[in-house]
């Protein structure tokens, strides 16, 4: 069965709601929670996730909130911290690694950390039983794909196109998926621009999809109550899980 990775922004609009949303996504069929660490300049993310990041920061987000949310959800569903390198570097990867281990988090997703520069941190994290997720993009050569994926653990994050999250850009991923799978048995999940309409096409040949902006758009809808937001997110997760497994 193909898996669904669901992204939410930590602490938006508050800690308890993040916990409730993550657990509701689990009940709706999500297999992994990608727990976003709010940052003021999320360069790989589109306007929707950027807005949620900024609102979480304006709401007083602290890293302790990330730990509190993780303590509640990680024992119940596989959880990864998705964040930009600056916050992790500021307090130290070793600090966050120890916290992740304590919370039961499975690893880190750091989109602005280049593969070569990530190596020292990758070894540190793997030594603690944590994963640092590798990214593959449509612009990568076969030689670079082989280099990136051959020692990948957890899963491989296949970027659906060169751009930012939430876009509607379309790419034919069949060749790059083949190149990845020729080199590794590690699961491949495709992200960027995955929603109800695109999920079936983007799930072809891969092991799952990563959905972020489609969920966050619901969270940002101030016309909805918190209960309505969770209900709609749950329905969307169920629909996408069904679509990718048709």
Backbone bond lengths (Angstrom), bond angles and torsions (degrees), N, CA, C in turn:
res aa  C-N    CA-C-N  psi(-1)  N-CA   C-N-CA  omega(-1)  CA-C   N-CA-C  phi
1 X - - - 1.470 - - 1.522 110.40 -
2 X 1.327 116.12 133.14 1.461 120.37 177.97 1.532 109.91 -70.64
3 X 1.317 115.05 145.59 1.456 120.20 -173.17 1.539 112.16 -102.98
4 X 1.317 113.24 155.75 1.457 121.78 179.05 1.519 109.40 -115.50
5 X 1.331 115.54 121.53 1.463 122.04 173.73 1.527 106.99 -102.86
6 X 1.323 116.50 124.48 1.468 121.30 -176.13 1.526 110.42 -112.36
7 X 1.323 115.90 123.72 1.463 121.46 177.88 1.526 110.20 -93.20
8 X 1.345 116.52 134.35 1.467 121.41 167.06 1.524 107.80 -135.45
9 X 1.315 116.58 155.96 1.457 122.31 179.27 1.522 109.66 -89.89
10 X 1.314 116.91 121.93 1.469 120.95 -178.17 1.523 111.80 -58.54
11 X 1.314 115.32 132.81 1.460 119.57 172.26 1.504 115.74 78.60
12 X 1.345 117.27 6.16 1.457 118.29 176.61 1.519 109.47 -110.31
13 X 1.317 119.52 121.35 1.469 124.86 -1.92 1.528 114.23 -83.75
14 X 1.346 118.23 -11.02 1.462 120.75 176.41 1.528 109.10 -160.98
15 X 1.319 115.71 172.70 1.461 121.28 -175.04 1.522 111.94 -61.99
16 X 1.317 117.02 -51.22 1.460 120.33 -176.34 1.527 112.19 -62.21
17 X 1.330 116.31 -37.06 1.455 119.15 179.49 1.527 110.69 -68.27
18 X 1.327 116.80 -36.56 1.472 119.95 176.81 1.525 110.41 -62.72
19 X 1.313 116.38 -41.66 1.468 120.64 177.91 1.524 110.26 -62.83
20 X 1.329 116.07 -49.11 1.467 120.59 -178.51 1.533 111.07 -61.36
21 X 1.337 116.57 -40.10 1.467 120.83 -179.13 1.525 110.94 -66.35
22 X 1.319 116.49 -44.91 1.471 120.66 -179.67 1.523 111.02 -61.38
23 X 1.317 116.99 -43.76 1.467 119.99 -178.42 1.528 111.40 -71.50
24 X 1.333 116.13 -32.29 1.470 119.54 175.23 1.527 110.44 -66.69
25 X 1.329 116.99 -39.03 1.464 121.12 176.71 1.529 110.52 -63.19
26 X 1.322 116.31 -39.98 1.471 119.92 175.86 1.525 110.36 -58.29
27 X 1.329 116.11 -48.83 1.461 120.50 -178.47 1.531 111.51 -64.13
28 X 1.348 116.29 -26.05 1.471 121.09 -178.95 1.519 112.79 -86.49
29 X 1.329 117.43 -1.72 1.460 119.47 175.66 1.508 116.26 116.24
30 X 1.335 118.55 -3.35 1.465 119.61 175.90 1.521 109.30 -64.50
31 X 1.324 116.16 141.49 1.458 121.74 -178.51 1.523 112.87 -100.48
32 X 1.322 116.09 -27.75 1.463 122.18 -177.81 1.527 108.09 -140.64
33 X 1.323 116.09 139.61 1.470 121.09 172.10 1.523 108.74 -103.72
34 X 1.305 114.99 125.97 1.465 122.23 173.54 1.524 105.81 -98.49
35 X 1.311 115.91 102.61 1.461 121.83 -172.31 1.519 109.46 -92.06
36 X 1.327 116.17 106.43 1.447 121.42 -175.26 1.514 113.26 -73.22
37 X 1.329 116.45 135.97 1.457 122.55 176.15 1.525 107.54 -96.28
38 X 1.336 119.20 111.63 1.461 120.87 -175.86 1.529 113.02 -54.65
39 X 1.327 114.71 136.84 1.460 121.56 -178.92 1.519 107.81 -146.86
40 X 1.332 116.45 146.48 1.466 121.55 -173.19 1.519 114.20 -73.67
41 X 1.336 117.48 -18.83 1.464 120.52 -178.16 1.532 110.35 -136.05
42 X 1.335 117.33 69.83 1.470 120.83 -177.87 1.523 111.39 -77.95
43 X 1.323 116.85 84.88 1.458 122.41 -166.48 1.529 114.73 -63.10
44 X 1.332 118.07 -25.42 1.463 119.95 -178.07 1.525 112.51 -90.80
45 X 1.330 115.83 -4.25 1.458 119.68 -174.74 1.517 112.33 -105.13
46 X 1.318 114.90 149.54 1.452 121.37 178.14 1.514 112.03 -80.80
47 X 1.342 114.82 -173.11 1.466 121.20 -173.09 1.524 112.80 -62.19
48 X 1.323 117.91 -33.96 1.465 120.76 -175.84 1.525 111.06 -67.17
49 X 1.316 117.24 -52.58 1.464 120.19 179.82 1.520 110.83 -69.04
50 X 1.326 117.60 -34.44 1.468 120.22 176.27 1.524 110.84 -60.07
51 X 1.334 116.70 -41.85 1.469 120.30 179.47 1.522 111.12 -62.62
52 X 1.332 116.83 -42.10 1.464 120.23 178.57 1.524 110.90 -64.79
53 X 1.340 116.97 -39.41 1.466 121.37 175.75 1.523 111.16 -57.82
54 X 1.317 115.93 -49.38 1.464 120.24 -176.85 1.524 111.55 -66.89
55 X 1.320 117.23 -37.37 1.471 120.20 178.54 1.525 111.01 -67.51
56 X 1.328 116.49 -37.75 1.469 119.66 177.37 1.529 110.53 -64.27
57 X 1.333 116.49 -41.88 1.464 120.25 178.99 1.526 111.16 -65.96
58 X 1.321 116.72 -42.37 1.470 120.23 177.64 1.521 111.18 -65.32
59 X 1.328 115.98 -26.56 1.459 120.64 178.20 1.518 113.36 -80.39
60 X 1.330 116.69 1.54 1.457 120.86 174.77 1.511 115.31 95.99
61 X 1.331 117.78 21.41 1.466 120.66 -177.23 1.521 112.13 -50.66
62 X 1.330 115.05 134.26 1.453 122.79 174.35 1.522 108.32 -128.31
63 X 1.325 117.20 152.45 1.464 119.41 -178.59 1.521 111.66 -60.75
64 X 1.336 116.89 -25.42 1.473 119.59 177.29 1.524 110.38 -61.57
65 X 1.336 116.87 -29.04 1.471 119.66 177.94 1.525 109.88 -65.30
66 X 1.325 116.72 -40.44 1.460 121.57 178.29 1.523 110.08 -57.95
67 X 1.327 116.09 -44.04 1.458 120.44 -178.65 1.530 110.85 -67.25
68 X 1.322 115.97 -41.23 1.470 119.96 -178.98 1.531 110.92 -63.58
69 X 1.324 116.49 -44.23 1.468 121.02 178.24 1.526 109.67 -62.09
70 X 1.327 115.56 -45.74 1.463 120.57 -176.78 1.521 112.11 -63.62
71 X 1.316 116.85 -39.85 1.467 120.44 179.04 1.525 111.72 -58.43
72 X 1.334 115.25 -32.30 1.458 119.77 -177.75 1.529 112.83 -83.63
73 X 1.335 117.00 -33.47 1.468 118.35 -172.13 1.526 113.75 -101.99
74 X 1.339 117.50 -33.47 1.467 119.78 -173.27 1.536 114.01 -61.24
75 X 1.340 119.19 -33.22 1.468 117.43 176.42 1.529 113.20 -69.09
76 X 1.339 116.76 -12.55 1.462 120.74 -174.35 1.525 113.65 -109.96
77 X 1.338 116.86 -22.73 1.460 121.25 178.76 1.522 109.01 -151.72
78 X 1.324 116.94 140.26 1.462 120.98 178.66 1.528 110.11 -53.56
79 X 1.339 115.89 128.42 1.469 121.21 -173.18 1.521 110.41 -129.63
80 X 1.328 115.32 133.45 1.465 122.24 174.31 1.513 108.70 -121.64
81 X 1.334 116.23 143.81 1.466 120.53 173.82 1.518 108.77 -90.40
82 X 1.326 116.42 121.84 1.460 121.18 176.81 1.530 107.89 -107.20
83 X 1.321 116.30 118.28 1.454 118.92 -179.64 1.516 111.03 -158.84
84 X 1.321 115.05 169.60 1.457 121.34 179.33 1.526 109.09 -89.41
85 X 1.326 114.93 155.93 1.455 120.35 -166.40 1.528 112.90 -63.57
86 X 1.318 117.95 -33.50 1.464 120.86 -174.09 1.534 113.43 -54.27
87 X 1.330 119.52 -51.39 1.476 118.64 179.40 1.524 113.09 -61.98
88 X 1.331 117.30 -37.90 1.459 119.98 178.80 1.528 111.03 -67.78
89 X 1.327 115.72 -40.61 1.466 120.80 -179.40 1.522 110.93 -67.60
90 X 1.330 116.17 -36.34 1.470 121.57 -175.04 1.527 111.54 -58.83
91 X 1.323 116.32 -45.76 1.471 119.90 179.97 1.519 112.77 -97.79
92 X 1.330 115.41 -11.50 1.460 119.70 178.27 1.516 112.34 102.61
93 X 1.334 115.24 130.03 1.454 120.23 178.47 1.531 110.45 -60.35
94 X 1.342 116.37 -36.65 1.463 119.23 -179.72 1.529 111.39 -63.45
95 X 1.337 116.46 -35.86 1.469 121.16 176.78 1.523 110.46 -62.92
96 X 1.344 116.24 -49.14 1.456 120.29 -179.54 1.524 111.61 -67.63
97 X 1.328 116.14 -34.38 1.462 119.38 179.16 1.523 110.70 -63.27
98 X 1.329 116.52 -43.35 1.466 120.30 178.85 1.524 111.01 -63.22
99 X 1.324 116.31 -40.19 1.463 120.93 177.99 1.526 110.83 -66.33
100 X 1.335 115.98 -42.41 1.468 120.32 179.73 1.520 110.18 -60.76
101 X 1.316 115.95 -44.56 1.468 120.83 179.73 1.524 110.53 -61.12
102 X 1.315 116.56 -42.98 1.457 121.25 -179.58 1.525 111.69 -64.77
103 X 1.340 116.31 -37.54 1.465 121.44 -177.79 1.526 112.76 -79.63
104 X 1.322 117.03 -17.37 1.460 120.27 -176.50 1.512 114.13 90.61
105 X 1.337 116.56 15.58 1.470 121.97 178.86 1.520 109.27 -72.70
106 X 1.342 116.62 146.19 1.466 121.12 -174.70 1.520 114.40 -89.26
107 X 1.335 117.53 -20.34 1.450 117.33 -179.67 1.509 113.70 167.33
108 X 1.346 114.96 -165.64 1.453 123.45 -171.89 1.531 111.04 -126.66
109 X 1.315 115.05 145.95 1.465 122.81 172.47 1.521 105.92 -125.21
110 X 1.343 117.07 111.62 1.471 121.16 -174.70 1.532 108.42 -125.88
111 X 1.339 118.20 92.76 1.463 120.87 -169.95 1.516 115.87 -67.93
112 X 1.337 118.46 -20.86 1.468 119.04 -177.97 1.524 112.53 -101.47
113 X 1.336 116.95 15.69 1.460 120.63 177.31 1.526 108.49 -103.62
114 X 1.342 118.05 107.45 1.467 120.86 -177.50 1.527 112.22 -59.83
115 X 1.319 115.26 151.10 1.468 121.61 -174.69 1.525 112.12 -52.86
116 X 1.327 117.56 -50.57 1.459 120.09 -176.80 1.530 111.42 -64.42
117 X 1.313 117.23 -41.76 1.464 120.80 -179.31 1.522 112.37 -70.53
118 X 1.326 115.86 -19.22 1.463 120.41 -178.53 1.515 113.14 -79.55
119 X 1.319 118.19 -16.16 1.461 121.62 -170.95 1.535 114.16 -54.75
120 X 1.338 119.19 -47.90 1.481 117.96 -179.91 1.532 112.01 -60.86
121 X 1.340 115.95 -37.69 1.460 119.70 -179.68 1.527 110.78 -73.51
122 X 1.318 116.21 -35.31 1.459 120.65 178.67 1.528 110.61 -61.11
123 X 1.317 116.01 -44.37 1.464 120.17 179.50 1.531 110.72 -65.05
124 X 1.330 116.73 -40.46 1.463 121.20 178.19 1.530 110.58 -60.75
125 X 1.329 116.21 -48.45 1.450 120.85 -176.96 1.523 111.76 -67.06
126 X 1.322 116.04 -44.08 1.463 119.00 -179.27 1.522 111.42 -65.18
127 X 1.318 116.29 -29.66 1.459 120.07 176.12 1.518 112.35 -66.72
128 X 1.337 116.26 -20.05 1.461 121.82 178.05 1.528 111.99 -102.35
129 X 1.355 115.61 9.04 1.462 118.92 179.39 1.506 114.07 79.79
130 X 1.338 117.02 19.90 1.465 122.34 179.65 1.530 109.65 -110.92
131 X 1.314 116.75 156.11 1.460 121.89 -179.81 1.527 111.01 -107.51
132 X 1.321 116.75 142.55 1.456 122.57 168.18 1.519 106.20 -112.41
133 X 1.306 115.68 113.39 1.463 120.82 -171.30 1.530 111.11 -74.27
134 X 1.322 115.94 133.59 1.462 121.96 177.77 1.521 111.15 -93.26
135 X 1.327 115.52 145.85 1.456 122.99 179.21 1.526 110.81 -105.78
136 X 1.324 115.60 141.32 1.466 121.52 171.12 1.520 107.24 -126.38
137 X 1.335 116.31 136.20 1.469 121.86 -178.70 1.526 110.20 -117.52
138 X 1.338 117.79 157.75 1.464 121.48 178.95 1.528 113.61 -60.21
139 X 1.317 117.06 -19.64 1.463 121.35 -178.97 1.534 112.93 -83.96
140 X 1.316 118.30 -6.97 1.457 120.86 -177.39 1.526 111.67 -75.68
141 X 1.323 115.47 142.35 1.463 120.90 175.55 1.532 109.55 -76.76
142 X 1.336 116.34 165.45 1.465 120.22 177.84 1.520 111.08 -61.24
143 X 1.322 116.14 -36.69 1.458 120.50 -179.24 1.536 110.99 -65.48
144 X 1.337 115.31 -40.73 1.474 118.33 179.89 1.528 110.69 -72.26
145 X 1.314 116.62 -37.61 1.469 119.83 177.52 1.521 109.90 -57.92
146 X 1.338 115.94 -47.23 1.464 119.79 -179.82 1.520 111.15 -59.47
147 X 1.328 116.62 -41.60 1.459 121.44 -179.70 1.528 111.01 -63.64
148 X 1.327 116.79 -41.43 1.467 121.44 -176.48 1.520 111.97 -72.17
149 X 1.320 116.33 -43.95 1.467 118.56 -167.93 1.526 114.92 -90.39
150 X 1.322 118.14 -15.72 1.469 118.69 -169.91 1.529 113.11 -61.92
151 X 1.330 117.92 -29.49 1.468 120.44 179.91 1.533 111.70 -115.15
152 X 1.321 116.83 20.27 1.465 120.64 -177.27 1.517 111.47 -70.30
153 X 1.325 115.55 139.63 1.458 122.42 176.13 1.526 109.26 -122.59
154 X 1.317 116.19 161.04 1.461 120.72 179.42 1.510 110.22 81.39
155 X 1.329 115.40 -89.11 1.461 121.87 172.73 1.518 108.81 -158.44
156 X 1.321 115.63 166.84 1.465 121.84 175.78 1.516 108.06 -105.65
157 X 1.321 115.71 130.75 1.464 121.86 179.68 1.527 107.87 -92.35
158 X 1.324 115.86 105.59 1.464 120.77 177.78 1.520 108.96 -91.10
159 X 1.319 115.69 115.16 1.461 121.42 177.96 1.524 108.05 -76.56
160 X 1.327 116.73 124.23 1.464 120.64 -171.49 1.525 113.40 -69.61
161 X 1.317 117.29 -20.58 1.464 120.81 -179.68 1.514 108.37 -164.64
162 X 1.310 116.22 164.50 1.462 121.18 176.50 1.521 107.85 -81.11
163 X 1.324 116.50 107.19 1.457 119.69 -177.31 1.511 110.13 168.57
164 X 1.342 116.98 -147.98 1.454 122.05 -178.64 1.517 109.91 -119.57
165 X 1.324 116.66 165.27 1.455 121.07 -178.41 1.519 110.72 -64.80
166 X 1.339 115.00 151.66 1.451 120.33 174.61 1.507 115.36 88.29
167 X 1.327 117.94 -7.57 1.465 120.63 -179.57 1.520 111.06 -75.10
168 X 1.310 116.74 165.67 1.462 122.05 -179.49 1.532 112.03 -104.16
169 X 1.321 116.05 13.20 1.452 120.33 -179.02 1.529 111.13 -59.88
170 X 1.329 116.47 142.06 1.463 121.07 179.34 1.522 109.86 -114.34
171 X 1.326 115.78 139.88 1.463 122.21 176.41 1.527 107.79 -135.80
172 X 1.321 116.58 147.55 1.463 120.66 170.87 1.528 106.71 -85.10
173 X 1.330 115.89 111.16 1.458 120.52 -173.52 1.525 113.15 -97.46
174 X 1.323 117.49 1.49 1.464 119.84 -172.14 1.528 112.83 -59.40
175 X 1.321 117.16 -42.52 1.461 120.16 -177.60 1.520 111.91 -69.25
176 X 1.329 116.40 -41.66 1.468 118.32 -178.53 1.525 110.48 -70.81
177 X 1.330 116.92 -34.49 1.467 119.93 176.15 1.523 109.91 -62.48
178 X 1.327 116.08 -43.20 1.474 120.21 178.33 1.530 110.76 -61.69
179 X 1.331 115.92 -42.57 1.461 119.92 179.96 1.528 111.35 -61.49
180 X 1.334 116.47 -39.80 1.463 120.21 179.18 1.524 110.35 -66.97
181 X 1.321 115.94 -48.68 1.463 120.44 -174.63 1.525 112.91 -70.92
182 X 1.316 117.06 -19.08 1.460 120.50 173.17 1.529 111.70 -70.07
183 X 1.351 115.67 -19.17 1.467 120.42 -173.14 1.525 114.26 -109.42
184 X 1.329 117.78 -15.50 1.456 119.31 -173.61 1.520 111.70 -156.98
185 X 1.330 115.03 157.72 1.459 121.58 172.37 1.525 112.04 -102.50
186 X 1.318 116.61 2.30 1.461 120.64 178.71 1.529 109.39 -64.23
187 X 1.339 118.19 135.99 1.468 120.29 -179.82 1.525 112.43 -56.56
188 X 1.319 115.48 143.64 1.467 122.48 179.23 1.525 108.35 -114.33
189 X 1.326 116.07 121.77 1.457 121.87 176.75 1.522 108.81 -114.58
190 X 1.318 116.24 134.98 1.465 119.82 -179.25 1.530 109.85 -101.58
191 X 1.334 115.32 135.38 1.448 121.69 179.26 1.512 111.51 -131.46
192 X 1.311 116.75 175.92 1.476 127.06 -177.77 1.536 109.23 85.37
193 X 1.311 115.45 110.43 1.456 121.19 174.13 1.513 115.46 74.61
194 X 1.332 117.54 19.41 1.464 119.98 -179.77 1.529 109.68 -88.71
195 X 1.317 115.65 123.92 1.465 121.39 176.06 1.523 108.56 -144.54
196 X 1.334 116.33 -168.69 1.459 120.19 -177.29 1.532 112.20 -59.12
197 X 1.325 116.10 -36.88 1.458 120.35 -176.26 1.520 112.78 -76.81
198 X 1.311 117.68 -34.91 1.467 120.99 -173.73 1.522 113.99 -99.05
199 X 1.324 117.69 -12.46 1.465 121.26 -170.36 1.526 113.00 -58.57
200 X 1.323 117.38 -43.77 1.463 119.93 -176.28 1.522 111.30 -62.14
201 X 1.334 116.52 -44.94 1.462 120.94 -179.49 1.519 111.08 -67.05
202 X 1.321 117.11 -44.94 1.457 120.18 -176.01 1.522 112.55 -72.13
203 X 1.325 117.02 -21.17 1.462 119.97 -179.65 1.524 113.20 -80.31
204 X 1.329 117.16 -8.47 1.468 120.03 -177.80 1.527 111.48 -62.04
205 X 1.312 116.02 124.19 1.455 121.34 175.11 1.508 115.64 82.61
206 X 1.351 117.58 -10.11 1.460 119.93 -179.05 1.524 109.84 -108.47
207 X 1.328 115.65 178.28 1.458 121.29 -174.00 1.524 113.35 -98.99
208 X 1.322 116.39 -4.69 1.450 119.05 179.37 1.513 111.34 172.41
209 X 1.342 115.59 177.13 1.461 121.66 -179.60 1.523 109.76 -128.29
210 X 1.322 114.48 155.32 1.465 122.23 177.20 1.525 107.43 -115.01
211 X 1.316 116.22 122.41 1.466 121.40 -176.00 1.524 108.97 -119.89
212 X 1.331 116.48 125.44 1.461 120.68 179.90 1.511 113.07 -127.93
213 X 1.334 116.37 -66.88 1.464 121.14 -173.49 1.529 112.78 -57.62
214 X 1.334 117.09 -36.18 1.469 120.12 -179.28 1.522 111.32 -63.20
215 X 1.339 117.31 -35.58 1.461 120.71 176.76 1.532 111.35 -76.27
216 X 1.330 115.74 -43.76 1.469 119.70 -176.56 1.525 111.15 -65.27
217 X 1.319 117.00 -32.53 1.461 120.30 177.48 1.522 110.72 -57.90
218 X 1.317 116.77 -38.43 1.468 120.70 177.11 1.523 110.51 -68.08
219 X 1.335 116.71 -42.41 1.462 120.11 -179.80 1.525 112.28 -62.53
220 X 1.329 116.86 -29.77 1.466 121.12 -178.20 1.526 113.12 -82.05
221 X 1.330 117.70 -10.12 1.460 122.02 -176.33 1.527 109.73 -75.68
222 X 1.333 115.88 100.98 1.456 120.89 -175.24 1.531 113.29 -74.98
223 X 1.319 117.13 -4.92 1.469 119.51 176.11 1.526 111.59 -80.34
224 X 1.347 116.52 -9.47 1.454 121.26 -178.15 1.521 111.29 -102.54
225 X 1.325 116.14 147.10 1.458 120.50 171.68 1.531 108.25 -76.79
226 X 1.316 116.65 167.94 1.464 119.92 178.75 1.528 111.04 -60.72
227 X 1.324 116.17 -40.06 1.464 120.24 178.72 1.516 111.07 -63.19
228 X 1.324 116.33 -42.39 1.465 120.31 179.21 1.526 111.03 -65.24
229 X 1.322 117.05 -38.56 1.468 120.40 178.42 1.531 110.66 -61.28
230 X 1.318 116.25 -46.31 1.466 119.54 -179.77 1.521 110.80 -65.55
231 X 1.317 116.96 -39.50 1.472 120.20 178.51 1.526 111.06 -61.94
232 X 1.331 116.86 -43.23 1.472 120.43 -178.07 1.527 111.86 -71.16
233 X 1.326 116.14 -38.63 1.463 119.68 177.14 1.526 110.23 -64.36
234 X 1.319 116.50 -40.97 1.465 120.87 179.34 1.524 110.95 -63.48
235 X 1.320 116.01 -43.20 1.463 120.46 179.11 1.528 110.68 -62.78
236 X 1.333 116.23 -42.95 1.465 120.62 179.44 1.530 110.48 -63.14
237 X 1.328 116.57 -42.87 1.469 119.86 179.27 1.523 110.89 -62.04
238 X 1.313 117.33 -43.87 1.471 120.67 178.80 1.526 110.94 -61.12
239 X 1.332 115.29 -43.14 1.463 119.49 -178.49 1.527 111.47 -64.59
240 X 1.328 116.69 -45.01 1.465 120.09 -179.16 1.527 110.39 -66.15
241 X 1.321 117.64 -41.29 1.462 120.47 178.43 1.531 110.56 -60.58
242 X 1.323 115.64 -39.92 1.469 119.85 178.70 1.526 110.69 -68.32
243 X 1.317 116.50 -43.41 1.471 121.62 -177.95 1.520 111.38 -60.97
244 X 1.330 117.83 -44.53 1.465 119.81 -175.28 1.527 112.12 -74.18
245 X 1.335 115.74 -12.87 1.464 119.12 -179.27 1.535 112.35 -111.69
246 X 1.321 117.52 14.57 1.466 120.41 178.07 1.531 110.80 -70.29
